[in-house]
Amino acid sequence: MNDINILNKKELERAFAEDFSSPVFPVLGEIYLKNKDFNRAKKVCLIGLKHDPENINGHYILAKVYLYNNELIEAEKILATVIDKKPLHINALKLIVKIHEELDVPNKNKLKYLKQLLTISPEDKDLEKKITSIDSKYLKKSKISSNTQIGKDSSIMQKNINFNIQPNMATLTFVEILKEQKHYYEALHVLSIVESKTGNNSKSKQLKDQLEKLLTELD
């Protein structure tokens, strides 16, 4: 891959022909997509993913192909998989939100991805408007839940006296962000806020166990 000019379509085509699992296939697929050669873009992605099914970029480009072909349901399914594997994939999140504006999906599904985007971009007022148009009391409820939990969870706050969190950022996605950045106490604090709003589930329990184990290893 290092010897390939990723801007040269012919070099990418040759590399892909020699090895269908080559990581160049999403790049080649995107070039076809930009040239509006949707059939080749789709074919390259499908073949590449058959040989490298975990390639996130390949799935994302394929979703864009389906979107350009107006196959919104297929695009949505693929993007949901991408986001499940990589919750911080902001382009996939933006794309699925756009698709949900076109599709008649339940508000619960719309809110899920809007909230994930807001976690990454908490100052985005447009996102706030979209969320409150579906759940007018969401931001207010989040603030109340956050303030209540902060009072209960003083032991963690003492560990992180300078840690402040916007109420609308208290989501499992944000917990995962903090975990990746090795802010384990902060992650546990946010997780406790999430659980106060939504209750315990298998995902939150798994995250809590992981964080507690990581903190034990630090000690």
N, C-alpha and C positions, 0 to 999 in steps of 0.2 A: 504493500500500500504506500509506503514512504517513497517509492520510486515512480509513482503514478501521478501525473498531472490531473488533479481532480476536476480541472476546468476543461479538460480535453475529452470530449465524448468518445472519440474513437479509442483512446487508451483505456477508458473505463469499460467500453464494450468488449475490448480484447481481454481485459483482466476478468471480467465477469464470465465470458465464454470459456476461459481456462479453468475457472473455479466458481461454481454457482454459489458457494458459501462465502465468497469474498465479501468483506465488509463494505466494498464499494457499491453494492447494489442499491442501497437507498439513495446514494448520490446520483447514480445513473437514472434511477426512477424519477428523481426530482427534476433532472434535466429534461427528460421526456415530458414530464408534467408541465414544465414552463414552456415547452414548445407545443403544448396542446396535443401531444401524441399520447393520448390517454390509454390506448390499447397496449402500446409497448410499456408504458409506465406500470400498468396493472400486471402485465405478464412478468416483467422483471421482479416486481415485488413478490408476487406469488411464488415464483421459482426460488428466489432468494430466501424467503421465509420458510419454504419447504426444507431447505438445507440448514437454515439458521433461524429456528422459530422464536428464539429469545431476543432477536434484534429489534429493539424498541423503535429505532428510527425507521426501520423497514415497515413496521406496523403503522407508524404515523403517516408516512408517505402514502401507503395504501389507503388509509382512511381519507386522505386528501383526494386521491383519485376517485374514490366512491362519491365524495362530496361534489367534485366537478361533474361527475356523471349523474348527479341528482339522485343517487342511491343513499338517501339520508339514514335510513335504518341500519344499513350495513356499516356506514361510516361511524354512526353512534356506537355500535357494538364494539368496533375495533378501538375507538378512542376510550371507551370505558375500560377496556383491558389494559391499554397503555397507562391510564391514570392509576389503575389498581396496582400496577407493577412499579410505576414511578409517579408518586403523588405530586411531585414538584414540577411536572412537565407542564409549564405554563401555557405553551402553545396548544397542547392537546386540550387543556382546560378551556381556553378561549374558544377553541373550535367547537367543543361539545356544547358550550353555552350558546353559541351561534346557532347550532343545529337545533337545540331545544326551543329556540325562539321560532323556528319554522315548524316543528313537530308538535303534535298535541300530546305532550307527555305530562304525567302527574306533577303537580307542584312540588311534591316531595323530592322527585328526581331533579327538578330544576334547582331547588334550594341547595341540594347536596353539593353540586359543582360550583354554584355561585358562592357558597360559603368557603369552599376550598380556595377559590380565587381571591376572595377577600382576605383570607388568612395570609396569603402571599403579598397582597397589595392592600393593606388595611386603610390606606388613605384614599382609595378609589371611590369617589362619591357616586359615580355612575353605577357601580356595583351595589352600593348601599341602597340606591333608589330601586334597583331591580329586585333586591331582596325584600325591601319593605313594601313593594307593590304586591308581593305574594303573601308576606307575613308582616303586617304593619307594626306588630308589637315585638318583632324579633330583636332589634337592637336594645330596646328597653328591657326586655326579659333577660337578655345576656348581661346587661349591666347589673341588674338586681342579683342574678345568680352569682356573678363574679364577686360582687361586694360581700354577699353572704358567706361565700366559701372562703374568702380572704380572712374573714374574722375567725372562722373555724380552724383555719390551717396555719396558725401563726408560727408553728415550729419550722415549717419549710420556709416561710417568709423571713424568719430570723437568719436562716442560712443564706438568703438572697435579698438582703435588705434594699439593694438598689434595683431590684428586678420589678419592672412595671409592665403590665399587660393590658392592652385594650380588650374590653369584654368580648368584642366580636372575633377576637383572635383565638379564643379558647376552643380549639377543635383538635381532633386526633391528628390531623395533618400537621398542625403546628407542634404538637407533641413530638412527632417524628422528625420535624425539622430540628428542634432543640436536641433531640437524642443524637442525630447525625453530627451536630456541632459540639457534642459532648457536654451540653448543659443539662446534666442529669437531674439536679435538684429542681431547676426551673421546669423541666419537662414533667416531673412528678406533680409540681404545683399546678400546672396547666391541666394535667390529666385529672386531678381532683376536681377542678372546676367543671371539666367536661362531664365527669361522672355525676356531679350534682345536678346537671341539666338533663342528662339523657339516661342516667342509671348505668349500671355495670353491664358489659357484654363481653364476649370472648376476645374481641380485639383489644379493648381497654385492659382487660385482665392480662393478656399476653404482653402488652406494652409495660404494664406495671411490674410484672415479674422480671422483664428484661432490664428495666431501669434499676430495680432494687438489687439485682445481681451485679450490674455494672457499678453501682455505688459501693457494694460490699467489696468488690475487687479493688476499688480505689482506696478503701480504708486499709 
